[in-house]
């Protein structure tokens, strides 16, 4: 099987982002965005998807975290899409209800080539430490759009905002892991009656 790796560099007046991924990795993370909580969430995404990720970002953090978070999602999504290529042989679909202490969150994924995000997650506070909770959605919107995936995220319940955010990242990671795995029963086929997922 060909290596499923992708590298993306993205530079704007607001951020400089470099990302590399290996879909068939072991969850090795080398992550530096300058935003501590976001680094922690990306580490969870990497560890639980088993996708190796190297992410380096220099952003205009003197303004706020928005551009850094969104542009990371854009570049990571593009790198994943590049690594998946024509998506031949992938499982394509996956969903999981992920529990963490008092919180449960569902993530469902279709690696379809058609980007779409359904987001049904509410936070009870605008910040987790210094991190804007609204940026969790912004990251997944950018990721789904640029990876070419349909992504539904639903928080069933939870009291702790850190846990709610973390279950979103972990649930998406676990669903992404399964959906991008090669299905040995159709390893040489595109999993679509159309014959294409891009």
Steps between C-alpha positions, in 0.01 A plus 500: 500500500627846413595728785214724607686814597434867435682827557359851478658841555275804521615859548282809529536842659344347812663159536776271382396134522681179411333162541598145417293188563535125466157333496654161582702621796498424871369831635836675527452872560736793454278801552573867564238766431574744781156429649538260791146368524480456123829307501348270763191440285706435186708253697178315586393506135834352397528242776151356461486505118845333480579751225856629543491881496769765491343845535694825531319834504608859546195721524388850596428401860537863608159547336334176614506124435244495220726513194740245648225250578312540172809490279624190682168332417533605136855367461435180697190428291694556178782273618255222590324532165834487317608193699175317423541554125215337306378339827512154346430220746407713801225395740349847438234510774532496877325626811564481872343611827796594717475530877732700725397528863162681505509586128395308189547614141420335168704544183390356165714523186461435130831540316295586196685776318197719581579738785227570753489568873202450730590639842273448799731588788437768760740636757383663822788750507672707229849389604696199621784677677597757237371297204178609327258207498347617171832414332436128546228522234718722280774237501269215403330711233838570339610137538184354345495750214861441401519126567189442289308321774146512626524536876223500759586578863236480774562553869238292681576645843779632720572751772870577465592706195851356480348152488247604234776637276725202562226247418442682169865457403525143627174389338595651165841336531357155563245532219766631261727209590240240400369685196846542344615143565532268201217248478669174394179384326512793257861614511516557124162673463364846553223464763234668288267390221606822321855365474650817650518681836683810380 
